[in-house]
Amino acid sequence: MWAEPRGIHVDQSELLCKDGCGYYGNPAWQGCCSKCWRERSRRAQACRQDSSPSPGVEGGSAITFSKFEEKKSTEKGRRVNTMKRLFWGPSSSPKKPNEPTESQSAALKAFQSLQPGDFTNFLKLLRKPFSQSLQSRCTAFVNTMEAYHDLPVQKQSDLVQDFYQSIAGHFSSLSEEQTVQMMEHIEKLIMTRLHKWVFCHDSSDDEQKDLALQRRIRSLSWVTPQMLRVPIKEERLEVNSDPLLPAITAIIEMDARRAPQDKLACVSKCSQSVFRVLASSSSEPASADDFLSGMILVVLKANPPRLHSNTQYITRFGLPHSLMAGESGYCFTNLCCAVAFIEKLDGPALNLSAKEFEGYMQGQRMAPREAETDCEGLRRARKNRQLLAEVASRQEQLAEGAQALQADLARWVQAVQTQVEEVQGKVPLNFTCTEPPSQS
């Protein structure tokens, strides 16, 4: 069936941003990174505003509709500007950089002593007097976002990303690595609070796409590792010892996390498990094609809950550096590529004809691996029945032989008794005692 195996091929350049910035792109941003995508969106929005039709075209209805849209946009802009003024103060009087005060120096020194990922101690430091300014800004942002939770999710995403850029200036005296760590603490602090307000927002169609993706993955349950060309040994794919089980568990666990970085940690953990399985199945390092095939197989096996909503939540509210570069960015980009591949999966991608693919999708055909398993099971069942029949026949023969031996033994005992009686009848035995002669 695989005379000309096609498999899954991905070039490393295909994972990078289409604008050539060198960072990882994402299918959700049409192949761009988050920074380039936002710049494109701003330029497109500016072009739409410049090219908006002038009033008076096509009669009074056009004027009324134009005024309605203008009023609606003005109202949204006023709300967003109000939030920005609450967070960062009026734009007309930007703050000038000053020398760090004594409290700021104490805060920076305390933040420098934090270990990577030590979120508990970060919260303790945030309660100190020298962190009052930082805590107040974060609290004001969270409270205001909760108050304006009915804003469109894209507006919410823009506000969160703008807040990240603004708050990063608070750690300008730290090294780049320490700034990244502090920003990860800030992200976890605010997004843990905002998760219930922005995840799977009512203004988006995330819930509908989640259901559609789950149905799609369920309909592809027949896809085998051989069809995806995943280089895993067949004897390792037993149900009770599936080597991909840790990866499946990690990707399912992603839905239980609230902070984007914690969800990304689950994706990285899943990817590391896939790499370990591929490395144990071959003496050569896993290629990008093998890794993507493995991720596709894991997603098909796991069918993670709310997968679309989770990926969108990470792209909208995650820190840009976590998605644009590094291990987490590479793993997340491959996960998004795996989801996009599943959504567009067809027969040629699996080296199947359109008729064969449709037969599998309709349940009219059985997957090769399942068919082989079923045929092997039938052969084993027939062989076992034959062995059982032979054993039963031997047991019957043994039972018949035992009965015959018992009958022969009974006849022999009877014959011996008869002979003894005949001998006793012919030669009677007299047991008379005589006294010996007395000696005088």
Helices and strands as residue ranges (DSSP letters): G 12-15, G 27-29, H 34-50, H 59-88, H 102-112, H 119-126, G 129-131, H 132-147, H 153-168, G 169-171, H 176-198, H 206-219, H 225-228, G 234-236, G 239-241, H 245-253, G 254-256, H 260-281, H 288-302, H 307-317, H 320-324, H 326-343, G 348-350, H 354-361, H 368-426
